[in-house]
Amino acid sequence: MGRKRFNIIKYDLKILKKLEKPTTIYSLIKLGYAHSTAYYLLKDYEEKGLVEVNIEKSDSGLGYKKVYTLSSIGRELLELVEKLERLSKPQSYFRNRKIS
């Protein structure tokens, strides 16, 4: 019998948060990502249905640009990732407890 393969989603919390609002690839580059990395992640997110892409006229009016926004599935992933991030931080059980 063969092994089942799972479709792995590579996520980056910074990018997911940025994509909550309409964003271009250049906004991600300003966050410090290489153009190739930002392009790869956005293409991967688009193929997996995590982002919606709209083509808009550029601000200069000379061409068009792709604008990316989280889809409903992408927003659910962001919520899940944020919960996981909170849970992964160590909790101080004794922070407000008096030890007698």
N, C-alpha and C positions, 0 to 999 in steps of 0.2 A: 504494500500500500504506500502511496505517496504522501508526503507531508502537505498539509494545508499551508498556503502562504497568505499572510495578512498584508493588506495594503497599509504601509506605514506612512503616517503623516509627520513630516518634519515641521515643527512649529518654532516660532520665535515670538516670545511674548511681546517684545518691543514692536515688531512688525504687526502683529495682530491688533495691538492697541492703536497703532497709527492708522490701520485700515478701518477703524470704526467710523471714520469720516472719509469722504472722497479724497484719494491720494494718488499721486503719480509716482512713477519709479524714481524720479529725481528727489522726491521727499525722502525716500528710503536711503538713497545715496547720501543725503545730508545727515542721516543718522549714523553714517560711518560704514555702510555696506558697500562692497565693490559692485559695480554695475552688473557684472556677470552673476554674482550671488543674488542680488535683488531680483534680477530677471528670472533666474532659475526658480526661486521661491514663489514669485508671483505666478509664473506659468504653472508650477505644480499646484498651487492653491486653486487656480482657475480650473485645471483639469479635474480636481477633486471636488469642485463645487463650493469651495470655501469663500470665493470672492466672485463678485459680479463685475463685469468690465463694460464701461461705456466709452465710446469714442466721441471726443468733444473737440471743437475748434480751439486751437491754441490761443493764448492771450495775445500773441503778436498778430494773429489772423493769417499767418502764412502757411499753416499746416494744421495737423490734427494731433491729439495726444490721447493716450489711453488713461482712463481714470478708474481706479480700483476701489471697491467698497466691499466690506464683509457681507456675505449672504446670510440668510437666517441660520444655515448650518455653521457658517464661520462664527457667528455671534455665540452660538451654543458652545462651540469649541473654545472660544475665548473665555466664556464663563467657567467652563470646566477647568481650563488651564489655570485661571486665577484662583479657583478653589484649591487645586492641587498645590499651587505655589504657597498659599496660606497654610495648608496642612503640612507642608514639608518643612516649614520653619519650626525650630524647636520651641515648645511651649514650656514656660516656667510654671511647674505645678505648685511650687512653694512660694511663688512671688508674694502673694498677699495672705499667706497663712502664718499664724503664730505657732511656733513649735513649743510645746510645754514639757 
